[in-house]
Amino acid sequence: DLYRPNVNILYGTNFLSIYRYTFGDKVYALSSYHAGPGATSIWYNMANGDLDLFIEIVRFEDTRNYIRWIYEQFAIYRNLYTDFSR
């Protein structure tokens, strides 16, 4: 069933929601989604709350690139779709 888009999206967003609640930030949620919550917990504790340090000590290059790429896309969309009329 994971190949059905509606099921896949539901599960993916649920995982992201759980990880964001667990770690308190979307960057840690992305790391957990890609590398797993166990690895993220180790890096999270090593960084001691420093988000920039966290990204630098992520030991998996693929995960570091994933976090950077997704966050960059997020920033672009946020900039494009922010209501500036307020």
mmCIF file as gemmi writes it, N, C-alpha and C atoms, coordinates in Angstrom:
data_model
loop_
_atom_site.group_PDB
_atom_site.id
_atom_site.type_symbol
_atom_site.label_atom_id
_atom_site.label_alt_id
_atom_site.label_comp_id
_atom_site.label_asym_id
_atom_site.label_entity_id
_atom_site.label_seq_id
_atom_site.pdbx_PDB_ins_code
_atom_site.Cartn_x
_atom_site.Cartn_y
_atom_site.Cartn_z
_atom_site.occupancy
_atom_site.B_iso_or_equiv
_atom_site.pdbx_formal_charge
_atom_site.auth_seq_id
_atom_site.auth_asym_id
_atom_site.pdbx_PDB_model_num
ATOM 1 N N . ASP Axp A 1 ? 0.802 -1.207 0 1 0 ? 1 A 1
ATOM 2 C CA . ASP Axp A 1 ? 0 0 0 1 0 ? 1 A 1
ATOM 3 C C . ASP Axp A 1 ? 0.848 1.277 0 1 0 ? 1 A 1
ATOM 4 N N . LEU Axp A 2 ? 2.122 1.181 0.373 1 0 ? 2 A 1
ATOM 5 C CA . LEU Axp A 2 ? 2.952 2.387 0.414 1 0 ? 2 A 1
ATOM 6 C C . LEU Axp A 2 ? 3.188 2.995 -0.964 1 0 ? 2 A 1
ATOM 7 N N . TYR Axp A 3 ? 2.921 2.238 -2.023 1 0 ? 3 A 1
ATOM 8 C CA . TYR Axp A 3 ? 3.059 2.778 -3.376 1 0 ? 3 A 1
ATOM 9 C C . TYR Axp A 3 ? 1.829 3.581 -3.795 1 0 ? 3 A 1
ATOM 10 N N . ARG Axp A 4 ? 0.767 3.531 -3.003 1 0 ? 4 A 1
ATOM 11 C CA . ARG Axp A 4 ? -0.412 4.366 -3.261 1 0 ? 4 A 1
ATOM 12 C C . ARG Axp A 4 ? -0.13 5.748 -2.686 1 0 ? 4 A 1
ATOM 13 N N . PRO Axp A 5 ? -0.199 6.788 -3.516 1 0 ? 5 A 1
ATOM 14 C CA . PRO Axp A 5 ? 0.17 8.136 -3.064 1 0 ? 5 A 1
ATOM 15 C C . PRO Axp A 5 ? -0.551 8.595 -1.799 1 0 ? 5 A 1
ATOM 16 N N . ASN Axp A 6 ? -1.844 8.344 -1.707 1 0 ? 6 A 1
ATOM 17 C CA . ASN Axp A 6 ? -2.57 8.827 -0.527 1 0 ? 6 A 1
ATOM 18 C C . ASN Axp A 6 ? -2.09 8.142 0.75 1 0 ? 6 A 1
ATOM 19 N N . VAL Axp A 7 ? -1.726 6.878 0.687 1 0 ? 7 A 1
ATOM 20 C CA . VAL Axp A 7 ? -1.209 6.16 1.853 1 0 ? 7 A 1
ATOM 21 C C . VAL Axp A 7 ? 0.202 6.648 2.171 1 0 ? 7 A 1
ATOM 22 N N . ASN Axp A 8 ? 1.036 6.758 1.151 1 0 ? 8 A 1
ATOM 23 C CA . ASN Axp A 8 ? 2.42 7.185 1.332 1 0 ? 8 A 1
ATOM 24 C C . ASN Axp A 8 ? 2.505 8.581 1.941 1 0 ? 8 A 1
ATOM 25 N N . ILE Axp A 9 ? 1.726 9.505 1.44 1 0 ? 9 A 1
ATOM 26 C CA . ILE Axp A 9 ? 1.729 10.879 1.949 1 0 ? 9 A 1
ATOM 27 C C . ILE Axp A 9 ? 1.235 10.914 3.396 1 0 ? 9 A 1
ATOM 28 N N . LEU Axp A 10 ? 0.201 10.15 3.689 1 0 ? 10 A 1
ATOM 29 C CA . LEU Axp A 10 ? -0.321 10.09 5.059 1 0 ? 10 A 1
ATOM 30 C C . LEU Axp A 10 ? 0.737 9.583 6.033 1 0 ? 10 A 1
ATOM 31 N N . TYR Axp A 11 ? 1.401 8.49 5.679 1 0 ? 11 A 1
ATOM 32 C CA . TYR Axp A 11 ? 2.438 7.949 6.549 1 0 ? 11 A 1
ATOM 33 C C . TYR Axp A 11 ? 3.63 8.898 6.665 1 0 ? 11 A 1
ATOM 34 N N . GLY Axp A 12 ? 4.068 9.459 5.548 1 0 ? 12 A 1
ATOM 35 C CA . GLY Axp A 12 ? 5.213 10.373 5.565 1 0 ? 12 A 1
ATOM 36 C C . GLY Axp A 12 ? 4.964 11.594 6.419 1 0 ? 12 A 1
ATOM 37 N N . THR Axp A 13 ? 3.795 12.198 6.277 1 0 ? 13 A 1
ATOM 38 C CA . THR Axp A 13 ? 3.492 13.388 7.074 1 0 ? 13 A 1
ATOM 39 C C . THR Axp A 13 ? 3.313 13.038 8.547 1 0 ? 13 A 1
ATOM 40 N N . ASN Axp A 14 ? 2.808 11.84 8.811 1 0 ? 14 A 1
ATOM 41 C CA . ASN Axp A 14 ? 2.677 11.394 10.203 1 0 ? 14 A 1
ATOM 42 C C . ASN Axp A 14 ? 4.053 11.241 10.849 1 0 ? 14 A 1
ATOM 43 N N . PHE Axp A 15 ? 4.992 10.603 10.134 1 0 ? 15 A 1
ATOM 44 C CA . PHE Axp A 15 ? 6.351 10.467 10.657 1 0 ? 15 A 1
ATOM 45 C C . PHE Axp A 15 ? 6.978 11.835 10.908 1 0 ? 15 A 1
ATOM 46 N N . LEU Axp A 16 ? 6.865 12.747 9.942 1 0 ? 16 A 1
ATOM 47 C CA . LEU Axp A 16 ? 7.431 14.086 10.122 1 0 ? 16 A 1
ATOM 48 C C . LEU Axp A 16 ? 6.828 14.792 11.331 1 0 ? 16 A 1
ATOM 49 N N . SER Axp A 17 ? 5.528 14.636 11.506 1 0 ? 17 A 1
ATOM 50 C CA . SER Axp A 17 ? 4.849 15.255 12.641 1 0 ? 17 A 1
ATOM 51 C C . SER Axp A 17 ? 5.368 14.7 13.971 1 0 ? 17 A 1
ATOM 52 N N . ILE Axp A 18 ? 5.523 13.409 14.038 1 0 ? 18 A 1
ATOM 53 C CA . ILE Axp A 18 ? 6.031 12.771 15.266 1 0 ? 18 A 1
ATOM 54 C C . ILE Axp A 18 ? 7.451 13.245 15.547 1 0 ? 18 A 1
ATOM 55 N N . TYR Axp A 19 ? 8.293 13.269 14.527 1 0 ? 19 A 1
ATOM 56 C CA . TYR Axp A 19 ? 9.688 13.683 14.713 1 0 ? 19 A 1
ATOM 57 C C . TYR Axp A 19 ? 9.782 15.165 15.061 1 0 ? 19 A 1
ATOM 58 N N . ARG Axp A 20 ? 8.935 15.98 14.484 1 0 ? 20 A 1
ATOM 59 C CA . ARG Axp A 20 ? 8.97 17.412 14.816 1 0 ? 20 A 1
ATOM 60 C C . ARG Axp A 20 ? 8.525 17.616 16.272 1 0 ? 20 A 1
ATOM 61 N N . TYR Axp A 21 ? 7.529 16.891 16.687 1 0 ? 21 A 1
ATOM 62 C CA . TYR Axp A 21 ? 7.076 16.975 18.078 1 0 ? 21 A 1
ATOM 63 C C . TYR Axp A 21 ? 8.185 16.483 19.025 1 0 ? 21 A 1
ATOM 64 N N . THR Axp A 22 ? 8.853 15.412 18.645 1 0 ? 22 A 1
ATOM 65 C CA . THR Axp A 22 ? 9.899 14.823 19.479 1 0 ? 22 A 1
ATOM 66 C C . THR Axp A 22 ? 11.093 15.757 19.639 1 0 ? 22 A 1
ATOM 67 N N . PHE Axp A 23 ? 11.541 16.357 18.541 1 0 ? 23 A 1
ATOM 68 C CA . PHE Axp A 23 ? 12.767 17.159 18.568 1 0 ? 23 A 1
ATOM 69 C C . PHE Axp A 23 ? 12.52 18.665 18.567 1 0 ? 23 A 1
ATOM 70 N N . GLY Axp A 24 ? 11.309 19.102 18.217 1 0 ? 24 A 1
ATOM 71 C CA . GLY Axp A 24 ? 10.964 20.515 18.32 1 0 ? 24 A 1
ATOM 72 C C . GLY Axp A 24 ? 11.354 21.406 17.165 1 0 ? 24 A 1
ATOM 73 N N . ASP Axp A 25 ? 11.93 20.857 16.11 1 0 ? 25 A 1
ATOM 74 C CA . ASP Axp A 25 ? 12.312 21.696 14.98 1 0 ? 25 A 1
ATOM 75 C C . ASP Axp A 25 ? 12.237 20.877 13.699 1 0 ? 25 A 1
ATOM 76 N N . LYS Axp A 26 ? 11.908 21.552 12.612 1 0 ? 26 A 1
ATOM 77 C CA . LYS Axp A 26 ? 11.757 20.848 11.338 1 0 ? 26 A 1
ATOM 78 C C . LYS Axp A 26 ? 13.069 20.268 10.813 1 0 ? 26 A 1
ATOM 79 N N . VAL Axp A 27 ? 14.206 20.891 11.13 1 0 ? 27 A 1
ATOM 80 C CA . VAL Axp A 27 ? 15.492 20.356 10.669 1 0 ? 27 A 1
ATOM 81 C C . VAL Axp A 27 ? 15.761 18.996 11.309 1 0 ? 27 A 1
ATOM 82 N N . TYR Axp A 28 ? 15.491 18.878 12.602 1 0 ? 28 A 1
ATOM 83 C CA . TYR Axp A 28 ? 15.673 17.596 13.277 1 0 ? 28 A 1
ATOM 84 C C . TYR Axp A 28 ? 14.666 16.564 12.766 1 0 ? 28 A 1
ATOM 85 N N . ALA Axp A 29 ? 13.484 17.021 12.436 1 0 ? 29 A 1
ATOM 86 C CA . ALA Axp A 29 ? 12.475 16.115 11.874 1 0 ? 29 A 1
ATOM 87 C C . ALA Axp A 29 ? 12.937 15.569 10.53 1 0 ? 29 A 1
ATOM 88 N N . LEU Axp A 30 ? 13.522 16.426 9.704 1 0 ? 30 A 1
ATOM 89 C CA . LEU Axp A 30 ? 14.039 15.976 8.411 1 0 ? 30 A 1
ATOM 90 C C . LEU Axp A 30 ? 15.164 14.968 8.59 1 0 ? 30 A 1
ATOM 91 N N . SER Axp A 31 ? 16.035 15.231 9.538 1 0 ? 31 A 1
ATOM 92 C CA . SER Axp A 31 ? 17.129 14.306 9.823 1 0 ? 31 A 1
ATOM 93 C C . SER Axp A 31 ? 16.577 12.949 10.272 1 0 ? 31 A 1
ATOM 94 N N . SER Axp A 32 ? 15.596 12.978 11.153 1 0 ? 32 A 1
ATOM 95 C CA . SER Axp A 32 ? 14.993 11.736 11.641 1 0 ? 32 A 1
ATOM 96 C C . SER Axp A 32 ? 14.308 10.975 10.523 1 0 ? 32 A 1
ATOM 97 N N . TYR Axp A 33 ? 13.638 11.696 9.658 1 0 ? 33 A 1
ATOM 98 C CA . TYR Axp A 33 ? 12.928 11.073 8.537 1 0 ? 33 A 1
ATOM 99 C C . TYR Axp A 33 ? 13.921 10.384 7.606 1 0 ? 33 A 1
ATOM 100 N N . HIS Axp A 34 ? 15.076 10.998 7.4 1 0 ? 34 A 1
ATOM 101 C CA . HIS Axp A 34 ? 16.038 10.471 6.439 1 0 ? 34 A 1
ATOM 102 C C . HIS Axp A 34 ? 16.997 9.457 7.062 1 0 ? 34 A 1
ATOM 103 N N . ALA Axp A 35 ? 17.534 9.761 8.245 1 0 ? 35 A 1
ATOM 104 C CA . ALA Axp A 35 ? 18.565 8.909 8.846 1 0 ? 35 A 1
ATOM 105 C C . ALA Axp A 35 ? 18.063 8.075 10.007 1 0 ? 35 A 1
ATOM 106 N N . GLY Axp A 36 ? 16.854 8.371 10.471 1 0 ? 36 A 1
ATOM 107 C CA . GLY Axp A 36 ? 16.299 7.65 11.605 1 0 ? 36 A 1
ATOM 108 C C . GLY Axp A 36 ? 16.424 8.442 12.889 1 0 ? 36 A 1
ATOM 109 N N . PRO Axp A 37 ? 15.492 8.235 13.818 1 0 ? 37 A 1
ATOM 110 C CA . PRO Axp A 37 ? 15.51 8.997 15.067 1 0 ? 37 A 1
ATOM 111 C C . PRO Axp A 37 ? 16.681 8.643 15.979 1 0 ? 37 A 1
ATOM 112 N N . GLY Axp A 38 ? 17.215 7.44 15.882 1 0 ? 38 A 1
ATOM 113 C CA . GLY Axp A 38 ? 18.347 7.06 16.719 1 0 ? 38 A 1
ATOM 114 C C . GLY Axp A 38 ? 19.589 7.867 16.381 1 0 ? 38 A 1
ATOM 115 N N . ALA Axp A 39 ? 19.914 7.944 15.106 1 0 ? 39 A 1
ATOM 116 C CA . ALA Axp A 39 ? 21.069 8.733 14.671 1 0 ? 39 A 1
ATOM 117 C C . ALA Axp A 39 ? 20.856 10.203 14.987 1 0 ? 39 A 1
ATOM 118 N N . THR Axp A 40 ? 19.649 10.687 14.752 1 0 ? 40 A 1
ATOM 119 C CA . THR Axp A 40 ? 19.346 12.089 15.024 1 0 ? 40 A 1
ATOM 120 C C . THR Axp A 40 ? 19.509 12.411 16.497 1 0 ? 40 A 1
ATOM 121 N N . SER Axp A 41 ? 19.091 11.524 17.368 1 0 ? 41 A 1
ATOM 122 C CA . SER Axp A 41 ? 19.241 11.74 18.815 1 0 ? 41 A 1
ATOM 123 C C . SER Axp A 41 ? 20.702 11.91 19.2 1 0 ? 41 A 1
ATOM 124 N N . ILE Axp A 42 ? 21.565 11.09 18.62 1 0 ? 42 A 1
ATOM 125 C CA . ILE Axp A 42 ? 22.998 11.186 18.916 1 0 ? 42 A 1
ATOM 126 C C . ILE Axp A 42 ? 23.531 12.546 18.477 1 0 ? 42 A 1
ATOM 127 N N . TRP Axp A 43 ? 23.24 12.942 17.253 1 0 ? 43 A 1
ATOM 128 C CA . TRP Axp A 43 ? 23.737 14.225 16.725 1 0 ? 43 A 1
ATOM 129 C C . TRP Axp A 43 ? 23.117 15.393 17.489 1 0 ? 43 A 1
ATOM 130 N N . TYR Axp A 44 ? 21.847 15.259 17.837 1 0 ? 44 A 1
ATOM 131 C CA . TYR Axp A 44 ? 21.129 16.292 18.586 1 0 ? 44 A 1
ATOM 132 C C . TYR Axp A 44 ? 21.813 16.546 19.929 1 0 ? 44 A 1
ATOM 133 N N . ASN Axp A 45 ? 22.148 15.48 20.627 1 0 ? 45 A 1
ATOM 134 C CA . ASN Axp A 45 ? 22.821 15.605 21.922 1 0 ? 45 A 1
ATOM 135 C C . ASN Axp A 45 ? 24.234 16.162 21.772 1 0 ? 45 A 1
ATOM 136 N N . MET Axp A 46 ? 24.93 15.775 20.726 1 0 ? 46 A 1
ATOM 137 C CA . MET Axp A 46 ? 26.282 16.283 20.49 1 0 ? 46 A 1
ATOM 138 C C . MET Axp A 46 ? 26.265 17.785 20.184 1 0 ? 46 A 1
ATOM 139 N N . ALA Axp A 47 ? 25.238 18.25 19.477 1 0 ? 47 A 1
ATOM 140 C CA . ALA Axp A 47 ? 25.163 19.658 19.08 1 0 ? 47 A 1
ATOM 141 C C . ALA Axp A 47 ? 24.688 20.552 20.212 1 0 ? 47 A 1
ATOM 142 N N . ASN Axp A 48 ? 24.056 19.969 21.215 1 0 ? 48 A 1
ATOM 143 C CA . ASN Axp A 48 ? 23.602 20.717 22.393 1 0 ? 48 A 1
ATOM 144 C C . ASN Axp A 48 ? 22.762 21.951 22.025 1 0 ? 48 A 1
ATOM 145 N N . GLY Axp A 49 ? 21.831 21.767 21.082 1 0 ? 49 A 1
ATOM 146 C CA . GLY Axp A 49 ? 20.915 22.847 20.732 1 0 ? 49 A 1
ATOM 147 C C . GLY Axp A 49 ? 21.392 23.798 19.654 1 0 ? 49 A 1
ATOM 148 N N . ASP Axp A 50 ? 22.619 23.648 19.184 1 0 ? 50 A 1
ATOM 149 C CA . ASP Axp A 50 ? 23.156 24.516 18.129 1 0 ? 50 A 1
ATOM 150 C C . ASP Axp A 50 ? 22.81 23.914 16.775 1 0 ? 50 A 1
ATOM 151 N N . LEU Axp A 51 ? 21.876 24.531 16.074 1 0 ? 51 A 1
ATOM 152 C CA . LEU Axp A 51 ? 21.372 23.995 14.82 1 0 ? 51 A 1
ATOM 153 C C . LEU Axp A 51 ? 22.45 23.934 13.737 1 0 ? 51 A 1
ATOM 154 N N . ASP Axp A 52 ? 23.277 24.968 13.646 1 0 ? 52 A 1
ATOM 155 C CA . ASP Axp A 52 ? 24.353 24.967 12.652 1 0 ? 52 A 1
ATOM 156 C C . ASP Axp A 52 ? 25.357 23.851 12.93 1 0 ? 52 A 1
ATOM 157 N N . LEU Axp A 53 ? 25.702 23.673 14.188 1 0 ? 53 A 1
ATOM 158 C CA . LEU Axp A 53 ? 26.614 22.596 14.559 1 0 ? 53 A 1
ATOM 159 C C . LEU Axp A 53 ? 25.982 21.246 14.264 1 0 ? 53 A 1
ATOM 160 N N . PHE Axp A 54 ? 24.701 21.125 14.541 1 0 ? 54 A 1
ATOM 161 C CA . PHE Axp A 54 ? 23.993 19.871 14.273 1 0 ? 54 A 1
ATOM 162 C C . PHE Axp A 54 ? 24.168 19.457 12.816 1 0 ? 54 A 1
ATOM 163 N N . ILE Axp A 55 ? 23.92 20.376 11.906 1 0 ? 55 A 1
ATOM 164 C CA . ILE Axp A 55 ? 24.011 20.048 10.484 1 0 ? 55 A 1
ATOM 165 C C . ILE Axp A 55 ? 25.439 19.651 10.115 1 0 ? 55 A 1
ATOM 166 N N . GLU Axp A 56 ? 26.417 20.302 10.722 1 0 ? 56 A 1
ATOM 167 C CA . GLU Axp A 56 ? 27.815 19.985 10.426 1 0 ? 56 A 1
ATOM 168 C C . GLU Axp A 56 ? 28.25 18.627 10.96 1 0 ? 56 A 1
ATOM 169 N N . ILE Axp A 57 ? 27.665 18.171 12.067 1 0 ? 57 A 1
ATOM 170 C CA . ILE Axp A 57 ? 28.108 16.895 12.633 1 0 ? 57 A 1
ATOM 171 C C . ILE Axp A 57 ? 27.277 15.703 12.17 1 0 ? 57 A 1
ATOM 172 N N . VAL Axp A 58 ? 26.275 15.94 11.329 1 0 ? 58 A 1
ATOM 173 C CA . VAL Axp A 58 ? 25.533 14.815 10.745 1 0 ? 58 A 1
ATOM 174 C C . VAL Axp A 58 ? 26.545 13.982 9.967 1 0 ? 58 A 1
ATOM 175 N N . ARG Axp A 59 ? 26.672 12.733 10.325 1 0 ? 59 A 1
ATOM 176 C CA . ARG Axp A 59 ? 27.744 11.895 9.789 1 0 ? 59 A 1
ATOM 177 C C . ARG Axp A 59 ? 27.454 11.327 8.404 1 0 ? 59 A 1
ATOM 178 N N . PHE Axp A 60 ? 26.207 11.368 7.989 1 0 ? 60 A 1
ATOM 179 C CA . PHE Axp A 60 ? 25.848 10.819 6.679 1 0 ? 60 A 1
ATOM 180 C C . PHE Axp A 60 ? 25.744 11.966 5.676 1 0 ? 60 A 1
ATOM 181 N N . GLU Axp A 61 ? 26.592 11.934 4.666 1 0 ? 61 A 1
ATOM 182 C CA . GLU Axp A 61 ? 26.59 13.003 3.672 1 0 ? 61 A 1
ATOM 183 C C . GLU Axp A 61 ? 25.23 13.119 2.986 1 0 ? 61 A 1
ATOM 184 N N . ASP Axp A 62 ? 24.615 11.989 2.675 1 0 ? 62 A 1
ATOM 185 C CA . ASP Axp A 62 ? 23.291 12.013 2.037 1 0 ? 62 A 1
ATOM 186 C C . ASP Axp A 62 ? 22.264 12.729 2.91 1 0 ? 62 A 1
ATOM 187 N N . THR Axp A 63 ? 22.311 12.495 4.204 1 0 ? 63 A 1
ATOM 188 C CA . THR Axp A 63 ? 21.368 13.141 5.112 1 0 ? 63 A 1
ATOM 189 C C . THR Axp A 63 ? 21.635 14.635 5.209 1 0 ? 63 A 1
ATOM 190 N N . ARG Axp A 64 ? 22.907 15.02 5.302 1 0 ? 64 A 1
ATOM 191 C CA . ARG Axp A 64 ? 23.255 16.452 5.313 1 0 ? 64 A 1
ATOM 192 C C . ARG Axp A 64 ? 22.732 17.148 4.058 1 0 ? 64 A 1
ATOM 193 N N . ASN Axp A 65 ? 22.972 16.527 2.907 1 0 ? 65 A 1
ATOM 194 C CA . ASN Axp A 65 ? 22.507 17.102 1.639 1 0 ? 65 A 1
ATOM 195 C C . ASN Axp A 65 ? 20.985 17.158 1.581 1 0 ? 65 A 1
ATOM 196 N N . TYR Axp A 66 ? 20.329 16.106 2.083 1 0 ? 66 A 1
ATOM 197 C CA . TYR Axp A 66 ? 18.867 16.058 2.119 1 0 ? 66 A 1
ATOM 198 C C . TYR Axp A 66 ? 18.308 17.205 2.95 1 0 ? 66 A 1
ATOM 199 N N . ILE Axp A 67 ? 18.858 17.4 4.151 1 0 ? 67 A 1
ATOM 200 C CA . ILE Axp A 67 ? 18.39 18.476 5.03 1 0 ? 67 A 1
ATOM 201 C C . ILE Axp A 67 ? 18.567 19.828 4.347 1 0 ? 67 A 1
ATOM 202 N N . ARG Axp A 68 ? 19.739 20.059 3.806 1 0 ? 68 A 1
ATOM 203 C CA . ARG Axp A 68 ? 20.02 21.341 3.147 1 0 ? 68 A 1
ATOM 204 C C . ARG Axp A 68 ? 19.094 21.574 1.962 1 0 ? 68 A 1
ATOM 205 N N . TRP Axp A 69 ? 18.906 20.547 1.137 1 0 ? 69 A 1
ATOM 206 C CA . TRP Axp A 69 ? 18.077 20.704 -0.062 1 0 ? 69 A 1
ATOM 207 C C . TRP Axp A 69 ? 16.619 20.968 0.309 1 0 ? 69 A 1
ATOM 208 N N . ILE Axp A 70 ? 16.06 20.171 1.204 1 0 ? 70 A 1
ATOM 209 C CA . ILE Axp A 70 ? 14.658 20.348 1.601 1 0 ? 70 A 1
ATOM 210 C C . ILE Axp A 70 ? 14.465 21.699 2.274 1 0 ? 70 A 1
ATOM 211 N N . TYR Axp A 71 ? 15.378 22.075 3.16 1 0 ? 71 A 1
ATOM 212 C CA . TYR Axp A 71 ? 15.229 23.355 3.852 1 0 ? 71 A 1
ATOM 213 C C . TYR Axp A 71 ? 15.349 24.522 2.878 1 0 ? 71 A 1
ATOM 214 N N . GLU Axp A 72 ? 16.22 24.385 1.889 1 0 ? 72 A 1
ATOM 215 C CA . GLU Axp A 72 ? 16.335 25.43 0.86 1 0 ? 72 A 1
ATOM 216 C C . GLU Axp A 72 ? 15.024 25.569 0.094 1 0 ? 72 A 1
ATOM 217 N N . GLN Axp A 73 ? 14.416 24.451 -0.279 1 0 ? 73 A 1
ATOM 218 C CA . GLN Axp A 73 ? 13.133 24.485 -0.982 1 0 ? 73 A 1
ATOM 219 C C . GLN Axp A 73 ? 12.053 25.103 -0.099 1 0 ? 73 A 1
ATOM 220 N N . PHE Axp A 74 ? 12.068 24.765 1.175 1 0 ? 74 A 1
ATOM 221 C CA . PHE Axp A 74 ? 11.12 25.335 2.127 1 0 ? 74 A 1
ATOM 222 C C . PHE Axp A 74 ? 11.262 26.859 2.173 1 0 ? 74 A 1
ATOM 223 N N . ALA Axp A 75 ? 12.498 27.331 2.253 1 0 ? 75 A 1
ATOM 224 C CA . ALA Axp A 75 ? 12.74 28.779 2.324 1 0 ? 75 A 1
ATOM 225 C C . ALA Axp A 75 ? 12.256 29.476 1.052 1 0 ? 75 A 1
ATOM 226 N N . ILE Axp A 76 ? 12.471 28.847 -0.092 1 0 ? 76 A 1
ATOM 227 C CA . ILE Axp A 76 ? 12.004 29.425 -1.355 1 0 ? 76 A 1
ATOM 228 C C . ILE Axp A 76 ? 10.482 29.517 -1.371 1 0 ? 76 A 1
ATOM 229 N N . TYR Axp A 77 ? 9.812 28.439 -1.02 1 0 ? 77 A 1
ATOM 230 C CA . TYR Axp A 77 ? 8.344 28.442 -1.007 1 0 ? 77 A 1
ATOM 231 C C . TYR Axp A 77 ? 7.796 29.432 0.017 1 0 ? 77 A 1
ATOM 232 N N . ARG Axp A 78 ? 8.423 29.485 1.183 1 0 ? 78 A 1
ATOM 233 C CA . ARG Axp A 78 ? 7.978 30.429 2.203 1 0 ? 78 A 1
ATOM 234 C C . ARG Axp A 78 ? 8.104 31.858 1.688 1 0 ? 78 A 1
ATOM 235 N N . ASN Axp A 79 ? 9.18 32.143 1.006 1 0 ? 79 A 1
ATOM 236 C CA . ASN Axp A 79 ? 9.397 33.474 0.452 1 0 ? 79 A 1
ATOM 237 C C . ASN Axp A 79 ? 8.395 33.775 -0.661 1 0 ? 79 A 1
ATOM 238 N N . LEU Axp A 80 ? 8.124 32.808 -1.498 1 0 ? 80 A 1
ATOM 239 C CA . LEU Axp A 80 ? 7.185 33.015 -2.61 1 0 ? 80 A 1
ATOM 240 C C . LEU Axp A 80 ? 5.747 33.19 -2.152 1 0 ? 80 A 1
ATOM 241 N N . TYR Axp A 81 ? 5.367 32.452 -1.123 1 0 ? 81 A 1
ATOM 242 C CA . TYR Axp A 81 ? 3.962 32.404 -0.756 1 0 ? 81 A 1
ATOM 243 C C . TYR Axp A 81 ? 3.63 33.109 0.553 1 0 ? 81 A 1
ATOM 244 N N . THR Axp A 82 ? 4.553 33.863 1.107 1 0 ? 82 A 1
ATOM 245 C CA . THR Axp A 82 ? 4.262 34.652 2.285 1 0 ? 82 A 1
ATOM 246 C C . THR Axp A 82 ? 3.417 35.838 1.868 1 0 ? 82 A 1
ATOM 247 N N . ASP Axp A 83 ? 2.386 36.084 2.627 1 0 ? 83 A 1
ATOM 248 C CA . ASP Axp A 83 ? 1.499 37.218 2.353 1 0 ? 83 A 1
ATOM 249 C C . ASP Axp A 83 ? 2.153 38.493 2.874 1 0 ? 83 A 1
ATOM 250 N N . PHE Axp A 84 ? 2.627 39.332 1.942 1 0 ? 84 A 1
ATOM 251 C CA . PHE Axp A 84 ? 3.32 40.554 2.319 1 0 ? 84 A 1
ATOM 252 C C . PHE Axp A 84 ? 2.366 41.718 2.558 1 0 ? 84 A 1
ATOM 253 N N . SER Axp A 85 ? 1.071 41.515 2.37 1 0 ? 85 A 1
ATOM 254 C CA . SER Axp A 85 ? 0.121 42.591 2.519 1 0 ? 85 A 1
ATOM 255 C C . SER Axp A 85 ? -0.255 42.855 3.98 1 0 ? 85 A 1
ATOM 256 N N . ARG Axp A 86 ? 0.16 42.02 4.887 1 0 ? 86 A 1
ATOM 257 C CA . ARG Axp A 86 ? -0.206 42.168 6.3 1 0 ? 86 A 1
ATOM 258 C C . ARG Axp A 86 ? 0.532 43.274 6.961 1 0 ? 86 A 1
